[in-house]
């Protein structure tokens, strides 16, 4: 049987049988500063000043029968930290192996240019380059977020919000692209990811589909992810809850069930790129070194700042923030740079390969400029799987269980994996000068 310990974070990231408390993750205070953001919307540049106060044809298959076995690898006495809104961490290959066995303070705004300079920039925000402290030194954080280290990032443009269903549909209609979740699994390709001699899973488990969050009807132990994550044949970006669902009237919702490969294909078509992890975290912070991009208080003045889980996870979402599931993009306040949904709603893919010890590598290297990501992926809990970085958390994150909507939070996921809470956004670099 596959190592079902890899269904959650690897041993370097989660301590089985121990509860990881959620505490503020500000690494250190930074001197407040000032800056400017440039929005490019509907053909107009707006300059605002502010002051600071998984292998491509193969995707992850999470089948209930697989994850039911996870309880044998987790301690029932304590919940595993940081997994409420995270897909079980094994690639589809490993899962099949197991299954086969019985807001900103803004000032004056100035218009400066026209969309004709570069049509790609419509709906993007200029993120000025700068230095920031990436990661955290807080001992209550996840090990893969430590240590804090200084990084310089050059300026770039970033999508104001995650790519929406309407935007992704335009890509599909223009190219005829078929997403990972819409393709059956290629067993010959899958065999490259699993130990030699692995038996072929039943054909029904190789049909096209994806992973869907389904809330249980009552409270369940938090050490069994199959209680809320279900493999659903026919689930994909067009049918996010399964074949009987659709995205009619949800054109402004973030597209989901996109693998890293799908996100990369979209970015290539659009003439853009996926952000590096450093770019994403720098942009998410918006100049802040607080626990959240808006500060250290989760609900300042009682206001919900992001789409997260409200109520008792995973069976009761009170929708106190206005949404029980994914929200239309821009439903919550932007950060200081003017970016929306940099916390919660859906996870965002990054370009980087994932290493649990990446921050340690960068800290040892000293002052780093534009880190591109490691040359190799390293994930001890699943040695046959390559992983890519995801950031931002999702609407499934809850303060009592995980806080992955923090800027420092990070996770590694096989690039062929899509879920009902995974999306992406793009960047354009280097900066395109205004005319």
Residue pairs with C-beta under 8 A, 6 or more apart in sequence:
1 69
1 97
1 98
1 101
2 90
2 94
2 95
2 97
2 98
2 194
3 73
3 94
3 381
3 382
4 66
4 67
4 69
4 70
4 72
4 73
4 90
4 98
5 11
5 16
5 73
5 74
5 381
6 89
6 90
6 94
6 379
6 381
6 382
6 385
7 66
7 67
7 70
7 73
7 88
7 89
7 90
7 95
7 225
8 14
8 70
8 74
8 80
8 83
8 86
8 88
8 89
8 225
8 381
9 80
9 82
9 83
9 86
9 89
9 142
9 144
9 381
9 411
10 89
10 356
10 379
10 380
10 381
10 382
11 380
11 381
12 143
12 144
12 356
12 357
12 380
13 82
13 142
13 143
13 144
13 356
14 20
14 80
14 81
14 82
14 83
14 142
15 81
16 73
16 74
16 75
16 80
17 74
17 75
17 77
17 78
18 78
18 81
19 78
19 79
19 81
20 81
20 82
20 140
20 142
21 81
21 140
22 81
22 140
22 399
22 400
22 401
22 402
22 403
23 138
23 140
23 141
24 138
24 140
24 290
24 291
24 296
25 136
25 138
25 140
25 141
25 145
25 291
25 403
25 406
25 408
25 409
26 136
26 138
26 289
26 290
26 291
26 296
27 133
27 135
27 136
27 137
27 138
27 148
27 289
27 408
28 133
28 137
28 148
28 289
29 289
30 132
30 133
30 289
32 51
32 52
32 53
33 52
33 287
34 49
34 50
34 51
34 52
35 49
35 50
35 52
35 128
35 130
35 287
36 47
36 48
36 49
36 50
36 128
37 47
37 48
37 50
37 125
37 126
37 127
37 128
37 336
37 337
37 338
38 45
38 46
38 47
38 48
38 112
38 125
38 126
38 434
39 45
39 46
39 48
39 125
39 126
39 160
39 338
40 46
40 113
40 115
40 121
40 122
40 123
40 124
40 125
40 126
40 157
41 122
41 123
41 160
42 115
42 122
43 114
43 115
43 116
43 122
44 111
44 113
44 114
44 115
45 111
45 112
45 113
45 114
45 434
46 109
46 110
46 111
46 112
47 109
47 110
47 111
47 112
48 106
48 107
48 108
48 109
48 338
49 106
49 107
49 108
50 104
50 105
50 106
50 107
50 336
51 105
51 107
52 105
52 287
52 288
52 336
53 105
54 60
54 91
54 92
54 259
54 260
54 385
54 386
54 387
54 413
54 414
54 415
54 416
54 417
55 189
55 192
55 193
55 386
55 414
55 415
55 416
56 180
56 259
56 261
56 415
56 416
57 180
57 183
57 185
57 186
57 189
57 416
58 91
58 92
58 93
58 185
58 186
58 189
58 190
58 193
58 416
59 92
59 180
59 181
59 185
59 210
59 259
59 414
59 416
59 417
59 418
60 87
60 88
60 90
60 91
60 92
60 95
60 211
60 413
60 414
60 416
60 417
60 418
60 419
61 92
61 95
61 96
61 99
61 185
61 205
61 209
61 211
61 231
62 87
62 88
62 95
62 211
62 225
62 226
62 229
62 230
62 231
63 95
63 96
63 99
63 205
63 231
64 226
64 230
64 231
65 99
66 95
66 96
66 98
66 99
66 226
67 88
67 95
67 224
67 225
67 226
67 229
68 224
68 226
69 98
70 88
70 223
70 224
70 225
70 226
71 221
71 223
71 224
74 80
74 223
74 224
75 223
76 221
76 223
78 223
79 222
79 223
79 401
80 222
80 223
81 142
81 401
81 402
82 142
82 402
82 404
82 409
82 411
83 225
83 401
83 402
84 222
84 309
84 313
84 314
84 396
84 397
84 398
84 401
84 402
85 309
85 347
85 393
85 394
85 395
85 396
85 397
85 398
85 402
85 404
85 421
86 402
86 404
86 411
87 211
87 229
87 413
87 417
87 419
87 422
88 95
88 225
88 229
89 379
89 381
89 382
89 411
89 412
89 413
90 98
90 382
90 385
91 193
91 382
91 384
91 385
91 414
91 416
91 417
92 185
92 190
92 414
92 416
92 417
93 190
93 193
93 194
93 384
93 385
94 193
94 194
94 382
94 384
94 385
96 185
96 190
96 194
96 201
96 205
96 206
97 194
97 195
97 198
97 201
99 201
99 205
100 198
100 199
100 200
100 201
100 202
100 205
103 294
103 305
103 333
103 334
103 335
104 286
104 334
104 335
104 336
104 337
104 338
112 434
113 434
113 435
114 435
115 121
115 122
116 435
117 432
117 433
117 434
117 435
118 428
118 432
120 157
120 270
120 271
120 272
120 428
120 432
121 157
121 428
121 432
123 159
123 160
123 161
124 157
124 158
124 159
124 160
124 428
125 157
125 158
125 159
125 160
125 337
125 338
125 339
126 155
126 156
126 157
126 431
127 155
127 156
127 157
127 158
127 279
127 282
127 283
127 337
127 339
128 155
129 152
129 153
129 154
129 155
129 156
130 152
130 153
130 282
131 150
131 151
131 152
132 150
132 151
132 153
132 281
132 282
132 285
132 289
133 148
133 149
133 150
133 151
133 289
134 148
134 149
134 150
134 151
134 278
134 281
134 282
134 359
134 362
134 408
135 145
135 146
135 147
135 148
135 149
135 359
135 363
135 408
136 145
136 146
136 147
136 148
136 408
137 146
137 147
137 148
138 146
141 408
142 409
142 410
143 356
144 356
144 357
144 358
144 359
144 410
144 411
145 359
145 408
145 409
145 410
146 359
146 360
147 359
147 360
147 363
148 359
148 363
149 359
149 362
149 363
149 368
150 367
150 368
151 278
151 282
151 362
151 367
151 368
151 369
151 371
152 367
152 368
152 369
152 370
153 278
153 279
153 282
153 370
154 369
154 370
154 429
154 430
154 431
155 429
155 430
155 431
156 275
156 279
156 427
156 428
156 429
156 430
156 431
157 427
157 428
157 429
157 431
157 432
158 275
158 279
158 283
158 337
158 339
158 425
158 426
158 427
159 272
159 425
159 426
159 427
160 330
160 334
160 338
160 339
160 340
161 254
161 329
161 330
161 339
161 340
161 341
161 425
162 254
162 255
162 329
162 341
162 345
162 346
162 348
162 423
162 424
162 425
163 254
163 255
163 263
163 266
163 423
163 424
163 425
163 426
164 251
164 252
164 253
164 254
164 255
164 329
165 237
165 247
165 250
165 251
165 252
165 253
165 254
165 255
166 251
166 252
167 255
168 237
168 255
168 258
168 266
169 251
171 177
171 265
171 266
171 269
171 270
172 179
174 269
175 265
175 269
177 262
177 265
177 269
179 236
179 237
179 257
179 258
179 259
179 262
179 418
180 258
180 259
180 261
180 262
180 416
180 418
181 208
181 209
181 210
181 235
181 236
181 237
181 257
181 258
181 259
181 418
182 208
182 236
183 208
184 206
184 207
184 208
185 205
185 206
185 207
185 208
187 200
187 201
187 206
191 198
193 384
193 385
194 384
195 384
204 233
207 233
208 233
208 234
208 236
209 231
209 232
209 233
209 234
209 235
209 236
210 231
210 232
210 235
210 236
210 257
210 418
210 419
210 420
211 229
211 230
211 231
211 232
211 235
211 417
211 418
211 419
211 420
212 229
212 230
212 231
212 232
212 235
212 240
212 241
212 242
212 419
212 420
213 228
213 229
213 230
213 314
213 396
213 419
213 420
213 421
214 228
214 229
214 230
215 228
215 314
215 315
215 316
215 317
216 227
216 228
216 314
216 315
217 315
218 315
219 312
219 315
220 227
220 228
220 314
220 315
221 227
222 313
222 314
222 401
227 314
228 314
229 419
232 241
232 242
233 243
234 242
234 243
235 241
235 242
235 243
235 257
235 420
236 257
236 418
237 247
237 255
237 256
237 257
237 258
237 262
237 418
238 246
238 247
239 245
239 246
239 247
240 247
240 256
240 257
240 326
240 420
241 420
247 253
250 328
252 328
252 329
252 330
253 326
253 327
253 328
253 329
254 326
254 329
254 341
254 345
254 346
254 423
255 423
255 424
256 326
256 346
256 418
256 419
256 420
256 421
256 422
256 423
257 418
257 419
257 420
257 422
258 266
258 349
258 418
258 422
258 423
258 424
259 415
259 416
259 417
259 418
260 274
260 349
260 388
260 413
260 415
260 416
260 417
261 415
261 416
262 418
263 274
263 349
263 424
264 274
266 424
266 426
267 273
267 274
267 424
267 426
270 426
271 428
272 426
272 427
272 428
273 351
273 426
273 427
273 428
273 429
274 349
274 350
274 351
274 424
274 426
274 427
275 283
275 348
275 350
275 351
275 425
275 426
275 427
276 350
276 351
276 352
276 370
276 371
276 372
276 373
277 350
277 351
277 352
277 358
277 371
277 373
277 389
277 391
277 410
278 368
278 370
278 371
279 427
279 429
280 348
280 350
280 391
280 392
281 391
281 407
281 408
283 337
283 339
283 342
284 293
284 335
284 339
284 342
284 343
284 391
284 392
284 407
285 293
285 335
285 407
286 293
286 335
286 336
286 337
286 339
286 342
287 336
287 337
288 294
288 295
288 335
288 336
288 407
290 296
291 298
291 406
292 298
292 305
292 306
292 343
292 405
292 406
292 407
293 335
293 336
293 342
293 343
293 407
294 300
294 305
294 333
294 335
298 305
298 399
299 305
304 310
304 320
304 321
304 322
304 332
305 332
305 333
305 343
306 321
306 332
306 341
306 343
306 344
306 345
306 405
307 321
307 323
307 326
307 327
307 331
307 332
307 341
307 344
307 345
307 395
308 321
308 343
308 344
308 393
308 395
308 397
308 398
308 399
308 405
309 317
309 395
309 396
309 397
309 398
310 317
310 318
310 319
310 320
310 321
310 398
311 317
311 318
311 320
313 396
313 398
313 400
313 401
314 396
317 324
317 325
318 324
321 332
322 331
323 331
323 395
325 395
326 345
326 346
326 395
326 420
326 421
327 345
327 395
329 340
329 341
329 345
330 340
330 341
331 340
331 341
331 345
332 340
332 341
332 344
332 345
334 340
335 342
341 392
342 392
342 407
343 392
343 393
343 405
343 406
343 407
344 392
344 393
344 394
344 395
344 397
344 405
345 392
345 394
345 395
345 423
346 392
346 394
346 395
346 421
346 422
346 423
347 390
347 391
347 392
347 393
347 394
347 404
347 411
347 419
347 421
347 422
347 423
348 390
348 391
348 392
348 423
348 424
348 425
349 388
349 389
349 390
349 422
349 423
349 424
350 373
350 388
350 389
350 390
350 391
351 372
351 373
351 388
351 389
352 358
352 372
352 373
352 374
352 388
352 389
353 373
353 374
353 375
353 376
353 377
353 386
353 387
353 388
353 389
354 374
354 377
354 378
354 379
354 387
354 388
354 389
354 410
354 411
354 412
354 413
355 361
355 374
355 376
355 377
355 378
355 379
355 412
356 378
356 379
356 380
356 412
357 378
358 373
358 374
361 374
362 368
362 371
373 389
377 385
377 386
377 387
377 388
377 412
379 385
379 387
379 412
382 414
385 414
386 414
386 415
387 412
387 413
387 414
387 415
388 412
388 413
388 414
388 415
389 410
389 411
389 412
390 410
390 411
390 412
390 413
390 422
391 407
391 409
391 410
392 404
392 405
392 409
393 402
393 403
393 404
393 405
393 406
393 409
394 404
394 405
394 421
394 422
395 421
396 421
397 403
397 404
397 405
403 409
404 411
413 422
